[in-house]
Amino acid sequence: MTYDAVPLIPRAVLFGNPERSTPAISPDGTRVGYVAPLDGVLNVWVGPLDDPSGAQPVTHDRGRGVRAYSFCHDDRTLVYLQDSDGDEDWRLYALELDSGEARLVTPSSGVQAQILGHNRWNRTTMLVGLNDRDPQLHDIWRLDLTTGGLDKVEDNPGYASWLIDSDLRVRGGVSMTEDGGALISLRDLDTRLDAPWRHIGPEDVTGTEVIAFPRDGSSMLLVSSINANAGRLVQLDLSTGAEQVLAADERHDIDDVVLDPDTLQPQSVVFAKDRDEWVHLDPAFGAEVDALRARLDGEIGISRSMRSGEVWLVSAAPSDGPVRWSAYDRSSAELRFLFAHKPALESYELAVMEPFAYTARDGLDVHGYLTFPPGVPRTSLPAVLDVHGGPWSRDSWGYSADAQWLANRGYLCVQVNYRGSLGYGKAFANAGDKEWGRAMHADLLDAVAYTVEQGWVDPARVGIMGGSYGGYAALAGAAFSSDVFRCAVDLVGPSNLLTLLASLPDYWQPQIAFMHARIGDPATERDMLWERSPLSHVDDIAIPLLIAQGANDPRVKQAESEQIVAALRDKGVPHEYLLFPDEGHGLARPENRERFYATAERFLAEHLGGRCED
């Protein structure tokens, strides 16, 4: 079989809008909602659960679309969030489902809204965070879903995040400390005073998080890496202070905690290893989950938003096909297929994502995923190192539009969870501290060397691409390792770590000590940060670059791209620059994604020799 026999998957299929996505069942079980295009723009649609094909659009955006929404427990309201052209100043709207009338319930500009709490025990009330008083801090406001009234609950004393229980009572908050760690404060419900409970050192801050307060009010659940290498599920008795470890793994952090919707007690945890590993604390629930996993292809997700618990919304995500959603009737064990996010993918040959691991030059074990082009021998292939953003996140097994695109065009797609990535324990995460452009970059180079040693990759045809931190990694690949990479593609990546840290959004300022601990402190490590910045090594860039930027990006400002583009222009380095005036930190509009990926596909084909759609 030759590769030409594998049909090209159109970019419109891979990167266009999904046919349907992000479904949710209403709490009363009568409706299903989802996000789908309306005249080419993503909007929220709602219809009867027993006939999703009868759904009608309830939002009518004509810009970047609506993606974040939820049904409310008053059974008459749907809320959704929207910003302006990617500026991430989220506005909250409340939409009455029967009349279709939507009202803006938070300020219209210059303020970011966050949903802090709403549940089945408080059906007409929602807690909202607003940074209108202080741009750095979100105060708590109470939204009356019946009247639309918004009343101040309390000012933020300095918390980066609030702790709120299921009765919508404030139980404390988490503040960041000068050492890059965090301080959890808990509230005495009688005195309404907060007191420090535990300092989380910088070595544990990425592996420790408060999860929930169960309904009986006697305990607090948290994932904690304190006194362990990886984040464990711990239950704290609030009256005695006794702690019980409920689930743990020596090398992997807990990725998800599944709570009983009625009691908020933990029923299962998920460790995201090469593939998801479920550990059940509730045998009856675990038996149902395992039965579903046996019936479905791929990693599964379960949503239990219906108050009666009669029907679950279940997703199944393979790596070589679209995400599929079904309604699971617990009484009959019937799985009723609802829809797939991109059914057109089923008409094409997709590649299976394969986990792999290698040993970095300093002996650290590093994991990642390979997606090979189907239909050709696995020898001397062109390759693209596709670097995830964050960097405090990770790549996971499952459907990836980027991976399928690259494999279909003839490239081996290499995705690496380099040091600093989350999920592999705190020693691995902390090994990335202040290693931007150094050990984190070396992990990527070692991944390339490993694939070349296996005979899979032609070392003369390797490209690097990514977004956000992945964009920085692409720029670093060009600046620090032009001998390894043939070309680089950067989407919203910082080029100068000094200007990046100086221009973060106001509401990130409570976490600035964390950023300094993980990246570097400009007050004491200015020279190091400049030396790790691709902009400082522009004279060493000897490969072509494609750079893309959203003009309204609040995280990585437009200047990050403009300054390196200007330097490349002055040095005569081949480059292309795409500026999207109606985008932020990423590309939401399908026409912009099409422009970017069409340009990137032609750019990669020119320099690496892969296939290209006209």
C-alpha positions as CSV (number, residue, x, y, z in Angstrom):
1,M,0.0,0.0,0.0
2,T,1.4,3.4,-0.9
3,Y,0.6,6.5,1.1
4,D,-1.2,8.1,-1.9
5,A,-3.8,5.4,-1.4
6,V,-4.8,7.1,1.9
7,P,-7.2,9.9,1.1
8,L,-6.4,13.4,2.3
9,I,-8.7,14.4,5.2
10,P,-9.9,17.9,4.3
11,R,-8.8,20.6,6.7
12,A,-12.4,21.7,6.9
13,V,-13.2,18.3,8.5
14,L,-10.3,18.4,10.9
15,F,-10.3,22.0,12.0
16,G,-13.8,23.3,11.0
17,N,-16.5,23.6,13.6
18,P,-17.8,20.3,15.2
19,E,-21.2,19.2,14.0
20,R,-22.2,19.0,17.7
21,S,-20.1,19.1,20.9
22,T,-20.2,19.8,24.7
23,P,-23.6,18.2,25.4
24,A,-25.3,18.5,28.7
25,I,-28.5,17.0,30.1
26,S,-30.7,19.4,32.1
27,P,-31.1,18.7,35.8
28,D,-34.8,17.9,35.4
29,G,-33.9,15.4,32.6
30,T,-36.2,16.8,30.0
31,R,-33.7,18.6,27.8
32,V,-30.3,18.1,26.1
33,G,-28.1,21.0,25.1
34,Y,-25.1,21.1,22.9
35,V,-22.9,23.5,21.0
36,A,-23.3,23.5,17.2
37,P,-22.8,25.9,14.3
38,L,-25.5,28.4,13.4
39,D,-24.7,30.0,10.1
40,G,-21.1,28.9,10.6
41,V,-20.7,30.3,14.2
42,L,-20.9,28.0,17.3
43,N,-24.0,28.6,19.4
44,V,-25.9,26.7,22.1
45,W,-28.8,24.5,20.9
46,V,-31.4,23.0,23.2
47,G,-34.0,20.3,22.5
48,P,-35.8,17.4,24.1
49,L,-33.6,14.6,25.5
50,D,-35.7,11.9,23.8
51,D,-35.3,13.7,20.4
52,P,-32.0,15.7,20.1
53,S,-32.7,16.2,16.4
54,G,-35.5,18.6,17.5
55,A,-33.0,21.0,19.1
56,Q,-33.2,24.7,18.2
57,P,-30.6,27.4,18.7
58,V,-31.0,29.5,21.9
59,T,-28.0,31.8,21.4
60,H,-27.4,33.7,18.2
61,D,-23.8,34.9,18.4
62,R,-22.2,36.1,15.1
63,G,-18.6,36.5,16.3
64,R,-16.3,33.9,17.9
65,G,-19.2,31.8,19.1
66,V,-20.5,30.6,22.5
67,R,-18.8,27.5,24.0
68,A,-19.2,27.7,27.8
69,Y,-22.8,27.2,29.1
70,S,-24.7,25.2,31.7
71,F,-28.3,24.5,32.6
72,C,-29.4,25.9,36.0
73,H,-31.3,23.9,38.7
74,D,-34.3,26.3,38.6
75,D,-35.2,24.3,35.4
76,R,-35.9,27.5,33.5
77,T,-32.5,29.2,33.0
78,L,-29.4,28.5,31.0
79,V,-26.3,30.6,31.6
80,Y,-23.4,31.1,29.3
81,L,-20.1,33.1,29.2
82,Q,-18.8,35.2,26.3
83,D,-15.8,37.5,25.8
84,S,-14.9,40.1,23.1
85,D,-12.6,38.8,20.4
86,G,-10.6,36.6,22.8
87,D,-9.9,39.2,25.5
88,E,-11.0,36.8,28.2
89,D,-13.0,39.5,30.0
90,W,-15.9,37.0,30.4
91,R,-19.4,38.3,30.7
92,L,-22.2,36.2,32.2
93,Y,-25.6,35.9,30.5
94,A,-28.7,34.3,31.9
95,L,-31.2,33.0,29.2
96,E,-34.8,32.1,30.0
97,L,-35.4,28.8,28.2
98,D,-39.1,29.2,27.6
99,S,-39.0,32.7,26.2
100,G,-35.5,32.7,24.7
101,E,-34.8,36.0,26.4
102,A,-31.2,36.5,27.4
103,R,-30.0,39.2,29.8
104,L,-26.5,40.3,30.7
105,V,-26.1,39.9,34.4
106,T,-22.5,41.1,34.9
107,P,-20.6,44.2,33.7
108,S,-20.3,44.6,30.0
109,S,-16.6,45.4,29.7
110,G,-13.4,45.5,31.6
111,V,-14.5,42.9,34.2
112,Q,-14.0,39.2,34.2
113,A,-16.8,37.0,35.6
114,Q,-16.4,33.5,37.0
115,I,-19.0,31.1,38.1
116,L,-18.1,30.1,41.7
117,G,-21.0,27.9,42.7
118,H,-24.5,26.7,41.8
119,N,-26.1,23.3,42.5
120,R,-29.2,21.2,43.1
121,W,-29.4,22.4,46.7
122,N,-29.5,26.1,45.7
123,R,-31.7,26.1,42.7
124,T,-32.3,29.8,42.2
125,T,-28.9,31.1,43.5
126,M,-25.5,31.3,41.8
127,L,-22.3,32.7,43.3
128,V,-20.3,34.7,40.8
129,G,-16.8,36.1,41.1
130,L,-16.1,39.6,39.7
131,N,-12.9,41.6,39.6
132,D,-14.6,45.0,39.3
133,R,-13.4,46.5,42.6
134,D,-9.8,45.3,42.2
135,P,-8.6,44.0,38.8
136,Q,-6.4,41.5,40.6
137,L,-9.0,39.9,42.8
138,H,-12.5,38.4,42.3
139,D,-15.0,39.4,44.9
140,I,-18.1,37.2,45.6
141,W,-21.5,38.2,44.4
142,R,-24.8,36.4,44.7
143,L,-27.0,36.2,41.6
144,D,-30.7,35.6,42.0
145,L,-31.7,33.6,38.9
146,T,-35.3,34.6,39.3
147,T,-34.9,38.4,39.4
148,G,-31.5,38.8,37.9
149,G,-30.4,40.7,40.9
150,L,-26.7,40.7,41.8
151,D,-25.7,41.4,45.4
152,K,-22.2,41.6,47.0
153,V,-21.4,38.8,49.4
154,E,-17.9,39.8,50.4
155,D,-14.7,41.4,49.3
156,N,-11.7,39.3,48.4
157,P,-9.0,39.6,51.1
158,G,-6.3,38.3,48.7
159,Y,-7.3,34.9,47.6
160,A,-6.3,33.5,44.2
161,S,-9.3,31.1,44.6
162,W,-12.2,30.7,46.9
163,L,-13.3,27.6,48.8
164,I,-17.1,27.2,48.7
165,D,-19.3,24.3,49.9
166,S,-22.5,22.9,48.4
167,D,-24.6,25.2,50.6
168,L,-22.8,28.1,48.9
169,R,-21.1,29.0,52.1
170,V,-17.6,30.4,51.9
171,R,-15.2,28.0,53.6
172,G,-12.0,29.9,53.1
173,G,-9.6,30.5,50.2
174,V,-6.2,29.8,48.7
175,S,-3.7,32.6,48.6
176,M,-0.2,32.4,46.9
177,T,2.9,32.9,49.0
178,E,6.1,34.8,48.3
179,D,8.1,31.5,48.0
180,G,5.9,30.4,45.0
181,G,3.7,28.1,47.2
182,A,0.2,28.6,48.6
183,L,-1.6,29.0,51.8
184,I,-5.0,27.3,52.4
185,S,-7.1,29.2,54.9
186,L,-10.3,27.7,56.4
187,R,-13.3,29.5,57.8
188,D,-14.9,29.0,61.2
189,L,-18.5,28.9,60.4
190,D,-19.5,30.3,63.7
191,T,-17.2,33.3,63.8
192,R,-17.0,33.6,60.0
193,L,-13.3,34.2,60.5
194,D,-10.6,32.6,58.3
195,A,-7.5,31.2,59.7
196,P,-4.4,29.7,58.0
197,W,-4.7,25.9,57.9
198,R,-1.7,24.7,55.8
199,H,1.1,26.2,53.9
200,I,1.7,24.3,50.6
201,G,5.4,24.6,49.7
202,P,6.4,25.4,46.1
203,E,7.4,21.8,45.6
204,D,3.7,20.7,46.3
205,V,1.7,23.5,44.8
206,T,1.0,21.9,41.5
207,G,0.0,18.6,43.1
208,T,-2.3,19.9,45.8
209,E,-5.9,21.1,45.5
210,V,-9.0,21.2,47.5
211,I,-11.7,19.2,45.7
212,A,-14.9,19.4,47.7
213,F,-16.7,19.5,51.0
214,P,-19.0,16.5,51.2
215,R,-22.7,17.1,52.1
216,D,-22.5,15.9,55.7
217,G,-20.2,18.8,56.5
218,S,-17.7,16.8,58.5
219,S,-14.8,16.6,56.1
220,M,-12.9,18.2,53.2
221,L,-11.5,16.3,50.2
222,L,-8.3,17.3,48.6
223,V,-5.7,15.9,46.3
224,S,-2.3,16.4,48.0
225,S,1.3,15.5,47.2
226,I,2.5,16.6,50.7
227,N,4.6,13.8,52.1
228,A,4.4,11.9,48.9
229,N,5.7,12.1,45.3
230,A,2.3,12.2,43.6
231,G,-1.0,13.8,44.3
232,R,-3.2,11.4,46.5
233,L,-6.8,11.7,47.4
234,V,-7.0,12.7,51.1
235,Q,-10.1,13.1,53.3
236,L,-9.6,15.6,56.2
237,D,-11.9,15.3,59.3
238,L,-12.7,18.9,60.0
239,S,-13.4,18.4,63.7
240,T,-10.3,16.3,64.6
241,G,-7.9,17.2,61.8
242,A,-7.3,13.5,61.1
243,E,-6.3,12.8,57.5
244,Q,-7.1,9.5,55.6
245,V,-5.5,8.6,52.3
246,L,-8.2,7.1,50.1
247,A,-6.3,6.5,46.8
248,A,-2.7,6.9,45.7
249,D,-0.1,6.0,43.1
250,E,3.6,6.3,43.6
251,R,4.4,7.9,40.2
252,H,1.2,9.4,38.9
253,D,-1.0,12.2,40.2
254,I,-4.8,11.8,40.4
255,D,-6.3,13.4,37.3
256,D,-9.9,13.3,38.3
257,V,-12.1,12.6,41.3
258,V,-15.6,11.4,40.6
259,L,-18.0,12.4,43.4
260,D,-21.5,11.0,44.2
261,P,-23.9,13.7,43.0
262,D,-26.0,13.4,46.1
263,T,-23.5,13.0,48.9
264,L,-20.3,14.5,47.3
265,Q,-18.4,11.5,48.6
266,P,-15.7,10.1,46.3
267,Q,-16.7,7.1,44.3
268,S,-13.7,6.7,41.9
269,V,-10.5,8.4,40.9
270,V,-8.7,8.4,37.6
271,F,-5.0,8.3,37.1
272,A,-4.0,9.5,33.7
273,K,-1.1,7.3,32.9
274,D,-0.4,6.3,29.3
275,R,-4.1,5.5,29.3
276,D,-6.7,6.3,31.9
277,E,-6.6,4.0,34.9
278,W,-9.8,4.0,37.1
279,V,-9.6,3.1,40.8
280,H,-13.0,2.6,42.4
281,L,-13.9,3.4,46.0
282,D,-17.5,2.6,45.6
283,P,-17.8,-1.0,44.3
284,A,-21.4,-0.7,43.0
285,F,-20.6,2.5,41.0
286,G,-17.3,1.0,39.8
287,A,-19.2,-2.1,38.4
288,E,-21.4,0.2,36.3
289,V,-18.4,2.2,35.1
290,D,-16.4,-0.9,34.2
291,A,-19.4,-2.3,32.3
292,L,-19.7,0.9,30.3
293,R,-15.9,0.9,29.6
294,A,-16.2,-2.7,28.2
295,R,-19.0,-1.6,25.9
296,L,-17.4,1.6,24.5
297,D,-14.3,2.3,22.4
298,G,-11.8,4.7,23.9
299,E,-11.6,6.7,27.1
300,I,-14.9,7.4,28.7
301,G,-16.4,10.3,30.6
302,I,-19.5,10.4,32.7
303,S,-21.8,13.3,33.4
304,R,-24.6,12.9,36.0
305,S,-26.3,16.2,35.9
306,M,-29.8,14.8,36.1
307,R,-31.0,15.1,39.7
308,S,-32.9,11.8,39.6
309,G,-29.8,9.9,38.5
310,E,-31.9,7.9,36.0
311,V,-29.9,8.8,32.9
312,W,-26.1,9.5,32.6
313,L,-24.5,11.3,29.7
314,V,-21.5,9.1,28.6
315,S,-18.8,10.1,26.2
316,A,-16.4,7.7,24.4
317,A,-13.2,9.1,22.9
318,P,-11.0,6.9,20.8
319,S,-7.7,8.2,19.3
320,D,-8.7,7.2,15.8
321,G,-12.3,8.5,15.5
322,P,-14.7,11.2,16.7
323,V,-15.9,11.6,20.2
324,R,-19.3,9.9,20.6
325,W,-22.0,10.7,23.2
326,S,-24.7,8.4,24.4
327,A,-27.5,8.5,27.0
328,Y,-27.2,5.6,29.5
329,D,-30.5,4.5,31.1
330,R,-29.5,2.9,34.4
331,S,-32.7,1.0,34.9
332,S,-32.4,-0.9,31.6
333,A,-28.7,-0.5,31.0
334,E,-29.5,0.8,27.5
335,L,-27.0,3.0,25.7
336,R,-28.8,5.3,23.3
337,F,-26.4,6.9,20.9
338,L,-26.9,10.7,20.6
339,F,-24.3,12.0,18.2
340,A,-20.6,12.3,17.4
341,H,-18.7,15.5,17.4
342,K,-17.4,15.1,13.8
343,P,-19.2,12.2,12.1
344,A,-17.4,13.1,8.8
345,L,-14.2,11.6,10.3
346,E,-15.7,8.2,10.1
347,S,-15.3,8.3,6.3
348,Y,-11.5,8.5,6.5
349,E,-8.7,6.4,7.7
350,L,-7.4,7.7,10.9
351,A,-4.2,6.7,12.8
352,V,-4.0,5.2,16.3
353,M,-2.1,7.2,18.9
354,E,0.6,5.1,20.5
355,P,2.2,5.7,23.9
356,F,6.0,5.7,24.0
357,A,8.8,6.5,26.5
358,Y,12.5,7.2,26.5
359,T,15.2,8.1,28.9
360,A,16.4,11.7,28.8
361,R,20.1,12.5,28.9
362,D,20.1,13.0,32.7
363,G,18.3,9.7,33.3
364,L,14.8,11.0,33.7
365,D,12.0,8.8,32.2
366,V,9.9,10.8,29.8
367,H,6.6,9.7,28.3
368,G,4.6,10.8,25.2
369,Y,2.6,9.7,22.2
370,L,3.4,8.9,18.6
371,T,0.9,9.0,15.7
372,F,2.4,7.4,12.6
373,P,1.1,8.0,9.1
374,P,-1.0,5.0,8.0
375,G,-0.1,3.0,5.0
376,V,3.6,3.5,4.7
377,P,6.7,1.8,6.3
378,R,7.8,3.3,9.5
379,T,11.3,4.3,8.3
380,S,12.9,7.6,7.5
381,L,9.7,9.6,7.9
382,P,9.5,13.3,8.1
383,A,8.4,14.3,11.6
384,V,6.8,17.2,13.4
385,L,7.4,17.6,17.2
386,D,4.0,19.0,18.4
387,V,4.6,20.6,21.8
388,H,1.8,21.1,24.2
389,G,1.1,24.4,25.9
390,G,1.0,25.3,29.6
391,P,3.6,24.2,30.3
392,W,1.9,22.9,33.4
393,S,-0.5,20.6,31.6
394,R,0.1,17.4,29.5
395,D,-0.8,15.6,26.4
396,S,-3.2,12.6,26.8
397,W,-4.2,9.7,24.8
398,G,-7.3,10.3,22.6
399,Y,-8.5,12.1,19.5
400,S,-6.2,15.0,18.5
401,A,-6.9,17.0,15.4
402,D,-3.3,18.1,15.1
403,A,-2.0,14.5,15.4
404,Q,-4.4,13.2,12.7
405,W,-3.7,16.1,10.4
406,L,0.1,15.6,10.6
407,A,-0.1,11.8,10.3
408,N,-2.5,12.1,7.3
409,R,-0.1,14.5,5.6
410,G,2.7,12.0,6.0
411,Y,4.5,13.1,9.1
412,L,5.2,11.2,12.3
413,C,3.6,13.4,15.0
414,V,5.6,13.3,18.2
415,Q,4.0,14.6,21.3
416,V,6.1,14.7,24.5
417,N,5.2,15.3,28.1
418,Y,8.5,16.9,28.9
419,R,9.6,17.6,32.4
420,G,7.4,20.2,34.0
421,S,4.3,18.5,32.6
422,L,1.7,17.5,35.1
423,G,0.4,14.0,36.0
424,Y,3.8,12.3,36.6
425,G,4.3,13.3,40.2
426,K,5.9,16.3,41.8
427,A,9.5,15.3,41.2
428,F,8.9,15.3,37.5
429,A,6.9,18.5,37.6
430,N,9.5,20.3,39.7
431,A,12.3,19.1,37.4
432,G,11.0,21.8,35.0
433,D,11.5,24.7,37.4
434,K,13.5,27.4,35.7
435,E,14.4,25.1,32.9
436,W,12.6,26.9,30.1
437,G,15.0,26.7,27.1
438,R,17.3,24.3,29.0
439,A,16.3,20.9,30.4
440,M,12.7,21.2,29.2
441,H,14.1,21.9,25.7
442,A,16.7,19.1,26.0
443,D,13.8,16.6,26.6
444,L,12.3,17.6,23.2
445,L,15.7,17.2,21.6
446,D,16.1,13.8,23.2
447,A,12.7,12.7,21.9
448,V,13.8,13.6,18.4
449,A,17.1,11.7,18.9
450,Y,15.1,8.7,20.2
451,T,12.8,8.5,17.1
452,V,15.8,8.9,14.8
453,E,17.6,6.1,16.6
454,Q,14.7,3.8,16.1
455,G,14.9,4.4,12.4
456,W,11.5,6.0,12.2
457,V,12.6,9.5,11.4
458,D,14.7,11.2,8.8
459,P,16.9,13.6,10.9
460,A,17.1,16.1,8.0
461,R,13.3,16.5,7.9
462,V,12.1,17.4,11.4
463,G,9.9,20.4,12.2
464,I,8.7,21.8,15.6
465,M,5.4,23.5,16.3
466,G,3.1,24.4,19.1
467,G,0.9,27.0,20.8
468,S,1.5,29.1,23.9
469,Y,4.4,27.4,25.7
470,G,4.5,25.1,22.7
471,G,5.0,28.3,20.6
472,Y,7.9,29.3,22.9
473,A,9.3,25.8,22.4
474,A,9.1,26.3,18.6
475,L,10.9,29.6,18.8
476,A,13.5,28.1,21.1
477,G,13.9,25.2,18.7
478,A,14.8,27.7,16.0
479,A,16.9,29.9,18.2
480,F,18.8,27.2,20.2
481,S,18.7,24.2,17.9
482,S,18.6,25.2,14.3
483,D,20.8,22.2,13.6
484,V,18.0,19.8,14.8
485,F,15.0,21.3,13.2
486,R,14.3,22.2,9.6
487,C,11.5,24.7,10.3
488,A,9.3,26.0,13.2
489,V,5.7,27.0,13.6
490,D,4.8,29.3,16.6
491,L,1.2,30.1,17.6
492,V,0.9,32.7,20.4
493,G,4.3,31.9,21.9
494,P,6.3,34.3,24.0
495,S,9.6,35.3,22.5
496,N,11.0,37.3,25.5
497,L,10.5,35.9,29.0
498,L,11.1,39.3,30.6
499,T,8.3,41.1,28.7
500,L,6.0,38.0,29.1
501,L,6.3,38.2,32.9
502,A,5.9,42.0,32.9
503,S,2.7,42.0,30.9
504,L,0.6,39.3,32.5
505,P,-3.1,40.1,33.1
506,D,-4.0,41.8,36.4
507,Y,-6.0,38.8,37.7
508,W,-2.8,36.7,37.3
509,Q,-0.9,38.9,39.7
510,P,-1.8,37.0,42.9
511,Q,0.0,34.1,41.2
512,I,3.1,36.0,40.1
513,A,5.3,34.4,42.8
514,F,4.4,31.0,41.4
515,M,5.4,32.2,37.9
516,H,8.7,33.5,39.2
517,A,9.4,30.2,41.0
518,R,8.7,28.2,37.9
519,I,10.1,30.4,35.2
520,G,12.5,32.9,36.9
521,D,12.3,36.1,38.9
522,P,13.2,39.3,36.9
523,A,14.3,41.0,40.0
524,T,17.1,38.5,40.7
525,E,17.4,36.4,37.5
526,R,17.1,39.0,34.7
527,D,20.2,37.8,32.8
528,M,19.0,34.2,33.0
529,L,15.6,35.1,31.7
530,W,17.0,37.1,28.8
531,E,19.4,34.3,27.9
532,R,16.5,31.8,27.8
533,S,14.5,34.1,25.6
534,P,14.5,33.2,21.8
535,L,14.6,36.9,21.0
536,S,18.1,37.1,22.5
537,H,19.4,34.5,20.1
538,V,17.8,35.7,16.9
539,D,21.3,35.9,15.3
540,D,21.5,32.1,15.7
541,I,18.2,31.3,13.9
542,A,19.0,29.6,10.6
543,I,15.7,28.0,9.7
544,P,12.4,29.5,8.4
545,L,9.6,30.3,10.8
546,L,5.9,30.7,10.7
547,I,4.5,32.9,13.5
548,A,0.8,33.5,14.3
549,Q,-0.7,35.8,16.9
550,G,-4.1,36.9,18.2
551,A,-4.2,40.7,18.5
552,N,-6.3,40.5,21.7
553,D,-4.4,37.8,23.5
554,P,-4.4,38.8,27.2
555,R,-1.7,36.2,28.2
556,V,0.9,36.4,25.5
557,K,0.5,39.9,24.2
558,Q,0.9,40.8,20.5
559,A,4.2,42.5,21.3
560,E,5.7,39.0,21.9
561,S,5.3,38.1,18.3
562,E,5.9,41.6,16.9
563,Q,9.3,42.0,18.5
564,I,10.7,38.8,17.1
565,V,9.1,39.3,13.7
566,A,10.9,42.7,13.6
567,A,14.2,41.1,14.6
568,L,13.8,38.4,12.0
569,R,13.0,41.1,9.4
570,D,16.1,43.1,10.4
571,K,18.3,40.0,10.2
572,G,16.9,38.8,6.9
573,V,15.7,35.5,8.3
574,P,13.0,33.8,6.2
575,H,9.6,34.0,8.1
576,E,5.9,34.4,7.7
577,Y,3.7,36.3,10.1
578,L,-0.1,35.9,10.5
579,L,-1.9,38.4,12.8
580,F,-5.6,37.7,13.6
581,P,-7.3,41.0,14.7
582,D,-10.3,39.1,16.1
583,E,-8.6,36.4,18.2
584,G,-7.0,36.0,21.6
585,H,-4.9,33.2,23.1
586,G,-5.7,30.7,20.3
587,L,-8.0,30.6,17.3
588,A,-11.7,30.2,17.9
589,R,-13.1,31.3,14.5
590,P,-13.1,28.4,11.9
591,E,-12.1,30.8,9.1
592,N,-9.0,31.8,11.1
593,R,-8.2,28.2,11.9
594,E,-8.5,27.4,8.2
595,R,-6.2,30.3,7.3
596,F,-3.6,29.2,9.9
597,Y,-3.6,25.5,9.1
598,A,-3.6,26.1,5.3
599,T,-0.6,28.3,5.7
600,A,1.1,25.8,8.1
601,E,0.4,22.9,5.9
602,R,1.9,24.6,2.9
603,F,4.9,25.7,5.0
604,L,5.5,22.2,6.3
605,A,5.2,20.7,2.9
606,E,7.7,23.1,1.5
607,H,10.3,22.4,4.1
608,L,9.6,18.8,5.1
609,G,8.1,17.3,2.0
610,G,4.7,16.1,3.3
611,R,1.4,16.2,1.5
612,C,-0.7,19.3,1.1
613,E,-4.4,19.9,0.3
614,D,-4.9,22.4,-2.4
